Amino acid sequence: MQDAPHLSPDFSGLWIPLITPFRDGAVDHPALAGLVERLAPTGIAGFVVCGSTGEAAALDEDEQLAVLDTVARAAPSMPRIMGISGYHLGKTLAWVGRLGEQNIAGLLVPAPNYIRPSQSGIRDWFTAIADASAVPIVIYDIPYRTGASIARDTLLSLAAHPRIRAIKDCGGDMAKTRALIAGGRLQVLAGEDAQMFGTALEGGAGAIAASAHVQTARFVDVLRLLGEERLKEARALWQPLSPLIEALFADANPGPIKALLAHDGLIADELRPPMTRSPANLLDRLLAIQSAISRR
């Protein structure tokens, strides 16, 4: 393991896992730049590029690097976390090495998908990637995508690695979440948008929330108010967001988010197969919720 005493990142706050706009099958870089420029001044902590919300599985490596470059050019002062995934360790380490040449704040790394390794195998996976990485690691605990659940003891063990600094928590186990927060070695970021309020209330560091493409300032303010222990005000802002979050995940992410952004003229309502556009009646529901929030 290489020494990493200089790695002391702060992953707290609200991170936006960016969608990837497409037009006529290609990445729409002008739309992506416009979206980033619109979101950057809202008080967010930074961007997650090429995560699951960004349809990264449908992008080849050159496309992913081009997306990262567009985000960097559009908001050069904003930190960027790059998503990676896979199950072939050699190929993953080669990609980690390539990404180490980029100006990024960290890598968002899930357990290997499909393989369903033992906890020992999961520890080896993350340790090998952290050893090879030039930047800090944010563990992405999302068993319903990978098929592999990362046990509490495994996470607490991995937290001893100097490059493993945070977790995007989609594990659905509040006892594990509380243990990680109490442990203090990992910054715990809510990865399920609906759990953002509860995680922050328990002492979590923030959230990576796809829903925050819209109503961004309100999401930012919820976390700020919770950090200031102004619970009543935070709850008043949060409650109208709950039906929005529910509707945004009523169809496969990021379809509903893209539909809303397309309605506002920011992107084309286009996804890459096997993803499909959300139904029109869901957009109607989302617009009604947005209208209700704006009246409060």
C-alpha positions in Angstrom: 0.0 0.0 0.0 1.4 3.4 -0.9 1.3 6.1 1.8 -1.6 8.6 1.5 -1.2 11.1 4.4 -2.2 14.0 2.1 -5.6 12.6 1.4 -8.0 14.4 3.7 -11.0 15.1 1.5 -14.4 16.4 2.7 -17.3 14.7 1.0 -19.9 16.3 3.2 -22.9 18.2 1.7 -25.2 17.5 -1.3 -23.7 15.9 -4.4 -25.6 15.7 -7.7 -25.2 12.4 -9.5 -25.4 13.9 -13.0 -27.6 12.5 -15.8 -25.9 12.2 -19.2 -28.0 14.0 -21.8 -28.2 12.4 -25.2 -29.4 13.7 -28.6 -29.8 11.5 -31.6 -27.9 8.7 -29.8 -24.8 10.8 -29.0 -23.8 12.5 -25.7 -25.2 16.0 -25.9 -22.2 17.9 -24.5 -23.7 21.4 -24.8 -26.7 20.3 -22.8 -24.5 18.7 -20.2 -22.4 21.9 -19.9 -25.6 24.0 -19.5 -27.0 21.7 -16.8 -23.7 21.8 -14.9 -23.5 25.6 -15.1 -27.1 25.8 -13.8 -26.5 23.5 -10.8 -23.1 24.7 -9.8 -24.1 27.9 -8.0 -26.9 26.4 -5.9 -24.8 25.5 -2.9 -24.1 21.8 -3.8 -20.8 20.2 -2.7 -20.0 18.8 -6.2 -20.9 16.4 -8.9 -20.8 12.6 -9.3 -20.0 11.8 -12.9 -20.9 8.6 -14.7 -22.7 6.9 -11.9 -25.8 4.8 -12.4 -27.9 8.0 -12.9 -25.5 8.9 -15.6 -26.2 5.7 -17.5 -22.5 4.9 -17.3 -23.1 1.3 -18.3 -24.2 2.5 -21.7 -21.1 4.7 -22.2 -17.7 3.4 -23.4 -14.5 4.6 -21.7 -13.8 7.4 -24.2 -17.3 8.7 -23.8 -17.0 8.7 -20.0 -13.7 10.6 -20.2 -15.4 13.1 -22.5 -18.3 13.6 -20.1 -15.9 14.1 -17.3 -14.0 16.7 -19.3 -17.2 18.6 -20.2 -18.2 18.7 -16.5 -14.7 20.0 -15.6 -14.8 22.7 -18.2 -18.3 23.8 -17.3 -17.6 24.1 -13.5 -13.8 23.9 -13.0 -14.0 24.9 -9.3 -16.5 22.2 -8.4 -15.2 18.8 -7.0 -16.0 15.8 -9.1 -16.3 12.1 -8.1 -16.1 9.6 -10.9 -18.2 6.5 -10.8 -16.7 3.1 -11.8 -18.1 -0.4 -11.8 -17.3 -3.9 -13.0 -16.3 -7.4 -11.9 -13.0 -8.0 -13.7 -10.4 -6.8 -11.3 -7.6 -6.4 -13.8 -9.6 -4.3 -16.1 -11.0 -2.3 -13.2 -7.5 -1.5 -11.9 -6.4 -0.4 -15.4 -9.4 2.0 -15.5 -8.6 3.2 -12.0 -5.0 4.0 -13.2 -6.4 5.9 -16.2 -8.7 7.9 -14.0 -5.8 8.7 -11.6 -4.6 11.1 -14.3 -7.8 13.1 -14.1 -8.4 16.0 -11.8 -11.1 14.3 -9.6 -11.9 14.4 -5.9 -12.6 10.6 -5.6 -13.9 7.4 -7.1 -17.3 6.0 -6.4 -16.8 2.2 -6.3 -19.4 -0.5 -5.8 -18.9 -4.2 -4.9 -18.3 -6.3 -8.0 -21.6 -7.0 -9.7 -23.0 -10.4 -10.7 -20.2 -12.4 -9.0 -21.6 -12.2 -5.4 -18.3 -12.8 -3.7 -17.8 -13.6 0.0 -17.0 -10.8 2.5 -13.4 -11.7 2.2 -13.6 -11.3 -1.6 -15.3 -7.9 -1.1 -12.6 -6.8 1.2 -9.9 -7.8 -1.3 -11.7 -6.0 -4.1 -11.9 -2.7 -2.3 -8.4 -3.0 -0.9 -6.9 -3.7 -4.3 -8.7 -0.7 -5.8 -7.8 1.6 -2.9 -4.2 0.5 -3.1 -4.1 1.3 -6.8 -6.0 4.6 -6.7 -4.4 8.0 -6.7 -7.5 9.5 -5.2 -9.8 8.7 -2.3 -12.5 6.0 -2.5 -16.2 6.4 -1.8 -17.7 2.9 -1.3 -21.0 2.5 -3.0 -23.1 0.0 -1.0 -26.0 -0.8 -3.3 -26.8 -4.5 -3.0 -30.0 -4.4 -5.2 -27.7 -3.5 -8.1 -24.6 -5.5 -7.5 -26.2 -8.6 -5.8 -23.6 -8.3 -3.0 -24.3 -7.0 0.4 -21.3 -5.4 2.3 -21.5 -6.4 5.9 -21.1 -3.9 8.7 -17.8 -5.5 9.9 -16.4 -5.5 6.4 -17.1 -1.8 6.0 -15.6 -1.0 9.4 -12.5 -3.0 8.5 -12.2 -1.2 5.1 -12.5 2.2 6.9 -9.0 1.6 8.2 -7.6 2.0 4.7 -6.2 5.6 4.3 -7.9 6.0 0.9 -11.3 4.7 1.8 -13.0 7.9 3.1 -16.8 7.8 2.6 -19.7 5.6 1.7 -22.8 6.1 -0.5 -25.3 4.2 1.7 -28.0 2.4 -0.3 -27.9 -0.7 1.9 -31.3 -0.2 3.5 -30.0 -1.2 7.0 -30.4 1.7 9.4 -28.5 -0.2 12.2 -25.5 -0.5 9.8 -25.8 3.2 8.9 -25.9 4.2 12.6 -22.8 2.0 13.3 -20.9 3.6 10.5 -21.8 7.1 11.6 -20.9 6.3 15.2 -17.6 4.7 14.0 -16.5 8.1 12.6 -14.0 6.8 10.1 -16.3 7.0 7.1 -18.3 10.0 6.0 -21.8 8.5 5.5 -23.7 9.9 2.5 -27.3 8.9 2.0 -27.6 7.2 -1.4 -31.4 6.6 -1.2 -33.0 10.0 -1.7 -35.9 9.3 0.6 -33.5 8.4 3.4 -31.5 11.7 3.2 -33.4 13.4 6.0 -33.1 10.5 8.4 -29.4 9.9 7.7 -28.5 13.6 8.2 -30.6 13.7 11.3 -28.6 10.7 12.7 -25.3 12.6 12.0 -24.6 11.6 8.4 -22.3 13.8 6.3 -24.7 14.5 3.4 -26.3 12.8 0.4 -25.8 11.8 -3.2 -29.3 12.5 -4.5 -30.5 12.2 -8.1 -33.7 14.0 -7.2 -31.8 17.2 -6.5 -31.5 17.9 -10.2 -34.7 19.7 -9.5 -35.6 21.8 -6.4 -31.8 21.8 -5.8 -31.7 24.8 -3.4 -34.4 23.3 -1.3 -32.4 20.1 -0.9 -29.3 22.0 0.0 -31.2 24.0 2.6 -32.6 20.9 4.2 -29.1 19.6 4.9 -27.9 23.0 6.0 -30.8 23.4 8.5 -30.3 19.9 9.9 -26.6 20.7 10.3 -27.6 23.8 12.3 -30.0 21.7 14.4 -33.0 23.7 13.1 -35.2 20.6 12.9 -38.6 22.3 12.6 -37.5 24.5 9.6 -35.8 21.6 8.0 -38.9 19.4 8.3 -41.0 22.1 6.7 -38.8 22.2 3.7 -38.4 18.4 3.5 -42.1 17.4 3.7 -43.0 18.7 0.2 -40.0 17.0 -1.3 -41.1 13.5 -0.2 -43.9 13.1 -2.9 -41.4 14.5 -5.5 -38.8 11.9 -4.6 -41.5 9.1 -4.6 -42.6 10.2 -8.1 -39.1 10.5 -9.5 -38.5 6.9 -8.6 -41.8 5.6 -9.7 -40.1 4.6 -13.0 -36.6 3.5 -13.7 -34.0 6.2 -12.8 -33.1 8.5 -14.6 -36.2 8.4 -16.9 -38.4 10.7 -14.7 -35.6 13.2 -14.0 -34.9 13.4 -17.8 -38.6 13.9 -18.5 -38.7 16.9 -16.1 -35.5 18.4 -17.4 -36.7 18.0 -21.0 -40.0 19.6 -20.2 -38.0 22.6 -19.0 -36.1 22.7 -22.3 -32.7 21.8 -20.7 -32.1 18.4 -22.5 -33.8 16.0 -24.9 -35.9 13.3 -23.3 -33.7 10.6 -24.6 -32.1 7.5 -22.9 -29.9 4.8 -24.2 -31.3 1.2 -24.4 -32.2 -0.7 -22.5 -33.5 2.4 -20.6 -36.7 3.9 -21.9 -38.6 7.1 -21.5 -41.0 7.5 -18.6 -44.8 7.5 -19.4 -46.5 10.8 -20.0 -48.8 10.4 -17.1 -45.8 10.3 -14.7 -44.6 13.6 -16.1 -48.0 15.1 -15.5 -47.8 13.9 -11.9 -44.3 15.4 -11.5 -45.4 18.7 -12.9 -48.3 18.9 -10.5 -46.0 18.1 -7.6 -43.5 20.8 -8.7 -46.3 23.3 -9.0 -47.5 22.5 -5.4 -44.0 22.9 -4.1 -43.6 26.3 -5.7 -46.8 27.5 -4.0 -45.4 26.6 -0.5 
